[in-house]
Amino acid sequence: MLEPQHMVMSGLSDEAGPTITQQIEAHQALGWQEMELRSVEGQALADWEEPLFQQVRSQLDSAGMRVTAVASRIANWERPITAPFKQDMEELKRVADRMLELGARYVRIMSYPNDGLPELEWRDRAVERLHHLTELAHAAGIVLLHENCSGWGGVSPDHTLYLLRELNTPAFRLLFDTGNGIAYKYDALAFLQQVWPYVEHVHIKDGRLLDGEAVYTLPGEGHASVRACVQWLIEHDYRGIWAIEPHLHLIPHLHKSGDGQAMGQAYVTYGRCLEQLLEDVRCSLKEGGAQVG
């Protein structure tokens, strides 16, 4: 079991505020040196003009911040299986170049929502596209992280494992989000227990359904089995990053945003809450006689 000082904490930094300054300040308030970039001023990483990218890079360097993972729109909820594939290849090329400059290893992707195709055609088209994307990632020396979210591979753990077998490359691994089972109506822990050997990055999110809609909460206060997932990962020697994605103000797929100052305060509160939850789980495992060291 990792000691707390060796557990790497991070978060989808645009949920702390739209500017890179606000994002860095929130992580500094938490004492975290790791950030997961997705957007600045509402623009996705791949869309930044070069001066903005260099400004962000300069501020990150000055603040001593690391970026190990970034989030993309590749194959996500706004790009169904019938959408032009060219945009995903172009985004990956642009993001890969920037990842190399940032020193980042991982990029978050999904696996294409359906658009009315028969199940097998949807699956085969998704696999073919992901095959081309993983070839590009492998050549660039980066790793695609498939999220248990929108797309064919996110339907079930069996779907995810099928993708892993078909692609069969270390350039394709998993990002597990604890809170996605709320919106997609599956048991997060049961999902995790089948795919965990391939999980190299974790997003912490929690929530509950209210009148059929997902409402997000602090970690451990919802119905996503966050505590159980965290315990499973610690017990199975998870060594990756713990990244918060609160969805308390900014929810990209619903086009919701919030006030910058309130976002920053909520983000820091969320991070503190996760730190406490991790410590509580570690203490309970020690008291229960779990092996540590």
N, C-alpha and C positions, 0 to 999 in steps of 0.2 A: 504493500500500500504506500502510495506516495505521501510524503510529508507535505503539509500546506505550503511551505515555501517553494516546493517544486511543482505545484499545480499552477498551470498557466491560465490566467483569466483574461477574457477578451469580450468583445461585443460588436454587433453591427452598429458601427459608430454613428451612422446618420440618424439613429434613433435618439441620440443625445442632442441633436441640433443640426441645422442645415449647413453651417459653415465648418470648415476644417478646424478653425480656432475653437469653436464650441465643442467639437468632437474630441479634440486633444485635451481641453480643459476638464471635461467629464472624466476621461480616463486617468488624468493626473490626480483628480480629486479622489479617485478610487485607489490610486497607487498602482495602477496597471500600466505596463509598458507595451502591451500588445493591443492592436486594433484590427478590426475586419472592415475593410473599405467596401462600400456599396455605391454611395452617391455623395456628392457635395453640391450644395445649392440646387438640389433637386435633379441634378444631371448624373446619369450613370457613368461609371468609370470609363467605359469605352467611348463615351461621347465627349469627354473633356478635350478642349483644345489644348495644344501643347503647353502654352503659358500657364494654364490652370494646373495641369499635371505637374509641371516643374515647381510651381508655388506650393502645392500640396506636399510634394516630395521634400522640398526645402524645409517646410514647417515640421514635418515628421522627423527629419534628421536633427533639426535644432532641438526638438523636444525629446530626442532619444527614444522615439517610438518605433516598434517593429511591426511589420505587416507580414504575417505568414499566410493568411487566407484573404481572398477577395470574393465578392458576390457578383455574378453576371446574370444576364437575362436569357442566357442560352437555354432553349427548350423549356422555358418556364410558362407560367399560366397565361401570358399574353402572346405566346407563339405556338399555336396548335400544330399538329402533325402535317397539316396541309399548307402551312405558311412557308414562304421561300426559305430554302435551306441556306442560301448564300449569306443571309444576314447573320446566321449563327457562326459560320466559318469566318466571316470577316470580323465579327466581334471577338472570337477566340484569338485570332491572329493579333488583333490590336491589344487585347488584354494580356496575352502572353508576353508581348514585348514589354509592357509596363510592369508586369509581375517580375520579370528578370531585373528591371531597374530597381524595383522595390525590394528585391530579395524574397519575394513570396513564392510559395510552393504549391498552394491549393487554390482552385477556383470552383465555386459552387455552381452546379447546373441542375436541371431537372430532366424529364424524359418525355416531353411533348403531350399535352392534353389531346384527347381525341377530338375529331371533328366529323363525327358521323360514320367513320369507317367501320367495317366489320372488325371484330377483335383481333383476328390473326393478321390482317393487313396492317392494322394500327401497330401491333407488336413488331412485325417485320420491318416496317418503315422506320420505326423508332430505333431498332437495333442497327439497321444500316447507317442511319445518320450518326448514331453514337460511335459506331465503328470508325467512321471518317474523323470524327472529332477526337477520339482517343489516339488515332494515328498522329494527328497534328500535335496533340498534347505531349505524346511520348517524344516526338522529334524536338519539341521545345523544352523538354526537361521539366514539365510541370505535371500536376495530377488533377484530373477532374474528380470533383466530389459530388456524387449523385445524392440529392436530398429526397427523403421520404415525403414527397409533397406532390405537386401536380405532375401528371404524366403517367405513362404506362407502367414504369417501374415502381411507382409509388402506390399502386393499387393494393399490393399485399407484399409480405415478405417473400413469398414464392416468386412473385414477379421480379423483385429486386435480385434474388439469387439467380434467376434465369439470366438477367442482364450480365451479372458477374461471370457466369459460366460462358456465355456466348462471346463476351468481349475478351475475357481471359487475359487481362493485362494489368500490371501494377499502376498503369496510368489512369485507371478507373477504380475508385474506392468510394466509400460512403460517408456522407454527413448525416448524422441522426439528429432530428429535431424532436425534442420531447413533446412539444405542444401540437404537432400537426394532426395527431389522432383526434383532436377535438373537432376540427372542421371536417375531416375526412372520415370520421366515425369508425375508428379502429382502436384497439387496445395498444397503447404505446409500448408498454413493457413486453407484451407478447410479441410484438413486431421486433423490438430490440433483441430479445432473447434468441431470435433466429438469425439475425444478420450481424451481431456484434463483432465477430472476428474481423470483419472488413471495415468497421467504423474507425475512421481516423480523425474525425472532427465532430464536435457536439454543439448544437444550439439549444439553449435553455429557454423554453417558453412554457407558459401554463395558462389555463383558462377553463371555461365551462360553457355549456350551451344554455342560452336563454331565449326561449321562444324560437328555437331552431337556429339561432345565430350564435357564432362563437364570440364570447366576451372574455377578454384576456385579463389575467390577474398577476399578482406577485408570485414568484416561484414557490410552490408548495401550498398555495391557497386555492388552486383550481382542481380540476378533475382529470388532469393529464398524467397522474402517477409519476410526477417529477421525482419525488423522494425515492420511490422504488427504482426508477431508472438510474438515478444517481448512485444508489447503493449497488445496483447490479454492475454498473461500470467500474466503480471502485473495487468491488470484489473481484472483478475480472481484469484488474490491472490496466485499466484504460490510462494511457499516457499522453493523450492529445489535449487540445485546447478546450476549455469550457467557455463558450461565447454566449452572452445574453442577447436575445432578440425580443425585447419586452412586448412590443405591439401595443403599448399603453397609449401612445399618441400617433406615431407614424406607422401606418399599415399600407405598404406600397400596393399590394394587390387590390385593396379597396379604395386606393387613391385618397387616403386619410392622412392628414398631417396635423401638427400642433404648434403651439407657441414655443419659440426657441428656449426661453428661460425655464418654462414648465417642463419641457422635454428633458433638459439637462438635469434638473432636480429629480425627476422621476427615474431617469436612467441611473443616477448614482444610488438612489434608494433601492432600486432593483438589484444593482450589483452587490450592495451590502447584504441584501436579503439572501442572495445566492451564496455569498461567502459564509453566512451563518448556517444556511442549510447544509452546505458541504461539511462544515465543522461538526454540526449535529450528527450527521450520518457517520462521519469518521469516529466520533466519540462513541456512538452506539455500537459500532462494529468492534471497537476495542473492548468495550464493556462486555460485549457478547462473546469475546474470546477469539475474534477473527485474527488471522495471522497478520502481523504488521512488520514493517522494517524496510 
